[in-house]
Amino acid sequence: MNISPPQLLNPDVYVSGDVTIDPGATLAPGVILQAAADGQLRIAAGVCIGRGVIIQVYQGILEIETGVVLGSGVLILGAGTLGENACIGSETTILESSIASQQVVAAGSLIGDRSRVLEPQQVSPPVQSAPEPAIMSPWFEEPAPVLDWVSPTSVPEITPVLDEIPAQPSDIPPSPAEPETVVPSNPEKSEETALVPQSPASSELSSGPLPPVIYGKEHLSHLLDTLLPHRKAFNQSQS
């Protein structure tokens, strides 16, 4: 926030009371220097006082040391000390306080106001409220727990080793041959067959090889006779 400097009603410098000013000090127009009956003001060499500065001393001594710079519109009330090369910003108010050497005070500051005592705030720890129970939605599905898959340790299979014992011929007893038993299906027919003597011709026919059977020969011959009727006449003449 920018504050406009005060307007000067009187461009002259006003000095009142026990005020001592070194010839090396510089005073701007509109400066007011006043010391009460029980107060003294001492301004050293090299002090620069801006326009519109008001200094009023009571009940003590105010010393402004060498090299102090006072900006325009500064107000100083009461006793104290402004250290060497201190810089006071414009429109600053100092109430019965001292400024250390080479200290810089920002413009528009208020120093020494004892009427405003700020008590330290007691910060109480935050009240921990009990956690509210969670409201379960009817459409909420609890996720399935994720289980870490632990692969079982592979156990090597143990295969028992059996020593093969060779079989000896003398140790294996020979198995007796079972007689083959022929059961006739029809005992009467078998007796008749045994009583009827077989002729030599039938025995020769049964023992000889049978001619091969050609399936479909008769049908093939009938088809050829139908397609080739002259073939039938030719076969009859041959026979």
C-alpha positions, 0 to 999 in steps of 0.5 A, a space after each residue: 500500500 503506497 502512502 502519499 507523503 504529507 504536504 508541507 504547510 511551512 517550508 522552514 525548519 522549526 527548532 525548539 528547546 535544548 537542540 544541538 545540531 552539528 554543522 555537518 548535518 543536513 536538514 530538509 524543508 519542513 523539519 520540526 525539532 522540539 525538546 521539552 523542558 526535561 529533554 535534550 536532542 543531539 544531532 551528529 555530523 553526517 546526519 541526513 533528515 528528510 522533509 517533513 520529519 518530526 522529532 519530539 524529545 521528553 524525559 531524556 536524551 535522544 542522540 542521532 549518531 553519525 551517518 544516520 538517514 531519516 526518510 521523509 515523514 518520519 516521526 520520532 517521540 521520546 528518548 533513545 539512540 539512533 546508531 551510526 549509519 542506521 537507515 530509517 524508511 519514510 513514514 516510519 514511527 519510532 516511540 521511545 526506542 533505540 535503533 542499532 548501528 547499521 540497521 535498516 528499518 522498512 518504510 511505514 514501520 511502527 517501532 516501540 508501540 507498547 500498547 499492543 502487547 501480543 500474547 503468545 497464542 496457545 496452540 491446543 492439539 487437535 481433537 481426534 474424533 472417533 472414526 466414523 463407521 464406513 457405510 457399506 453399499 449394497 452394490 459393493 463387492 469385497 475384493 477377493 484376497 490376493 494370495 501369494 502363490 508359493 510353489 511347493 518345493 519339488 521333492 525328487 522321486 526315489 525309484 527303488 532299484 530292484 536287482 534282477 535275478 536271472 531265472 535258472 532252468 533247474 529252479 523252474 519246475 516243468 508244467 505238465 501238459 494238459 490233455 486236450 479234451 474233444 467234446 462232441 456237439 451231437 453225440 448221436 450224429 458223431 456215432 453215426 458218422 463213425 459207423 458209416 465207412 467212407 468211400 475212396 472217392 469221397 476221401 480223394 475229393 475231400 483230400 484234393 484241393 477245391 477249385 476257386 470260387 468266382 463271385 458274380 460269374 453267372 451274372 456277368 455271363 447273363 449280361 454278356 449274353 444280353 448285350 451280345 446275342 451272337 456270342 451265345 450262338 457262337 458258344 453253342 456251336 463251339 460246344 
